[in-house]
Amino acid sequence: MAWANVKLADALKRTICKFTFVKVDGTVKVAVGTLKPSMLPDKSRNAGDIDYNVQRYFDVKQQGWRCFKRINLVAA
């Protein structure tokens, strides 16, 4: 699953991606997000600390920042 996380992180920087992960409460979430700078809100492009165990992304449906534990990625 490590390569899937690396590939997803790279793809998020270039485009909008659809991916699936298990939330902390055990439910499965299908997310659509991006990290492409031109698609992010102006004030939040560099927001937040870096945690290598967590993947942050901008949820394009909810128009807000979300994250998940990288170990919980199911499909990218």
Summary of the structure (lengths in Angstrom):
residues: 76
radius of gyration: 11.6
end to end distance: 9.8
largest distance: 32.8
contacts: 181
relative contact order: 0.28
helix: 29%
strand: 37%
